Amino acid sequence: MNLDDFEQLVRSRRAVRRFRPDPVPEETLGRLLEATRWAPSGYNLQPARLHVVRDEELRGRLFTACLDQKQVREAPCVVVFTGDRKCFRAKRFARILAMDLEAGAINEQYKSFISQIVPLAFGRAPLGLGGLAKRLMVPAMRLLKPTPDLPAFQMDFWLAKQVMLGAMNFMLAAHAAGLATVPMEGFDPVRVRQVLALPRSETVILVVALGHEAGEGLTKTRLPLEEYVVEH
Ligand SMILES: Cc1cc2nc3c(=O)[nH]c(=O)nc-3n(C[C@H](O)[C@H](O)[C@H](O)COP(=O)(O)O)c2cc1C
């Protein structure tokens, strides 16, 4: 694929709200989920969870949780993107580090660096400090040296950044496969959680309906590039 093809792909993808009932081929769906898996994430922590909902009855219940947005009932497949608030737990993180090291994705030096950073950035109470003390540490340290905000205290924000990158991969891959999607933030997260019996550690980030477009023939617009770009 060259840049022309890529531009054509991103410019022709649209949010589609009318779907035909034809099912999404299993093999294609698998490839879309794979494309999602290969999205980047901070420290390669891979917090995204993809809940695939094809069952009609369950989609009917999701439709209600998604504020009666009809695409949730019409599309043959709905994927609920969540982020795992416990993605940094020690055993799991050690597994990722070992995989990365063995594959040559990171070196020993980087491994030992992030082995220290991740528990500090994500855990709420290292070094015997309570969460509040740690929260106060950031502005205090910032007076002395550049200090990042800690995911520990804005976990849902951190998760949203990670999960949305995968969701975009998913939507572009679907479009490349001739399928249509619509991303949705119009849902009641408490009800989505109940319908899918999600663990408490998962935050619902985005719901995406997937299927074959019923032919709305929509176009799209964007504000001019000058309103996006700020030269410094
Ligand atoms: C984070 C996010 C949430 C959205 N939520 C909804 C939604 O709940 N319902 C809906 O019909 N469209 C939703 N949309 C679709 C937008 O309305 C649509 O992407 C936008 O109008 C631009 O159109 P395009 O996707 O065709 O380029 C959402 C889009 C994004 C990125």
Ligand as a Chemical Component Dictionary entry (heavy atoms), coordinates in Angstrom:
data_LIG
# 
_chem_comp.id                   LIG 
_chem_comp.type                 NON-POLYMER 
_chem_comp.pdbx_formal_charge   0 
_chem_comp.three_letter_code    LIG 
# 
loop_
_chem_comp_atom.comp_id 
_chem_comp_atom.atom_id 
_chem_comp_atom.alt_atom_id 
_chem_comp_atom.type_symbol 
_chem_comp_atom.charge 
_chem_comp_atom.model_Cartn_x 
_chem_comp_atom.model_Cartn_y 
_chem_comp_atom.model_Cartn_z 
_chem_comp_atom.pdbx_ordinal 
LIG C1  C1  C 0 -15.611 8.700  19.865 1  
LIG C2  C2  C 0 -16.758 8.764  18.915 2  
LIG C3  C3  C 0 -18.034 8.580  19.375 3  
LIG C4  C4  C 0 -19.127 8.584  18.504 4  
LIG N1  N1  N 0 -20.364 8.297  18.982 5  
LIG C5  C5  C 0 -21.390 8.130  18.110 6  
LIG C6  C6  C 0 -22.645 7.685  18.575 7  
LIG O1  O1  O 0 -22.858 7.410  19.747 8  
LIG N2  N2  N 0 -23.625 7.527  17.657 9  
LIG C7  C7  C 0 -23.443 7.784  16.330 10 
LIG O2  O2  O 0 -24.386 7.607  15.555 11 
LIG N3  N3  N 0 -22.233 8.216  15.857 12 
LIG C8  C8  C 0 -21.219 8.377  16.718 13 
LIG N4  N4  N 0 -19.982 8.764  16.253 14 
LIG C9  C9  C 0 -19.776 8.961  14.827 15 
LIG C10 C10 C 0 -19.530 10.430 14.464 16 
LIG O3  O3  O 0 -20.732 11.128 14.479 17 
LIG C11 C11 C 0 -18.851 10.476 13.091 18 
LIG O4  O4  O 0 -17.631 9.758  13.172 19 
LIG C12 C12 C 0 -18.566 11.921 12.663 20 
LIG O5  O5  O 0 -19.773 12.579 12.383 21 
LIG C13 C13 C 0 -17.678 11.995 11.439 22 
LIG O6  O6  O 0 -18.211 11.233 10.382 23 
LIG P1  P1  P 0 -17.366 10.079 9.663  24 
LIG O7  O7  O 0 -17.026 9.048  10.703 25 
LIG O8  O8  O 0 -18.313 9.514  8.607  26 
LIG O9  O9  O 0 -16.145 10.689 9.090  27 
LIG C14 C14 C 0 -18.907 8.812  17.125 28 
LIG C15 C15 C 0 -17.600 9.026  16.670 29 
LIG C16 C16 C 0 -16.541 8.992  17.531 30 
LIG C17 C17 C 0 -15.156 9.180  16.994 31 
# 
loop_
_chem_comp_bond.comp_id 
_chem_comp_bond.atom_id_1 
_chem_comp_bond.atom_id_2 
_chem_comp_bond.value_order 
_chem_comp_bond.pdbx_ordinal 
LIG C1  C2  SING 1  
LIG C2  C3  SING 2  
LIG C2  C16 DOUB 3  
LIG C3  C4  DOUB 4  
LIG C4  N1  SING 5  
LIG C4  C14 SING 6  
LIG N1  C5  DOUB 7  
LIG C5  C6  SING 8  
LIG C5  C8  SING 9  
LIG C6  O1  DOUB 10 
LIG C6  N2  SING 11 
LIG N2  C7  SING 12 
LIG C7  O2  DOUB 13 
LIG C7  N3  SING 14 
LIG N3  C8  DOUB 15 
LIG C8  N4  SING 16 
LIG N4  C9  SING 17 
LIG N4  C14 SING 18 
LIG C9  C10 SING 19 
LIG C10 O3  SING 20 
LIG C10 C11 SING 21 
LIG C11 O4  SING 22 
LIG C11 C12 SING 23 
LIG C12 O5  SING 24 
LIG C12 C13 SING 25 
LIG C13 O6  SING 26 
LIG O6  P1  SING 27 
LIG P1  O7  DOUB 28 
LIG P1  O8  SING 29 
LIG P1  O9  SING 30 
LIG C14 C15 DOUB 31 
LIG C15 C16 SING 32 
LIG C16 C17 SING 33 
# 
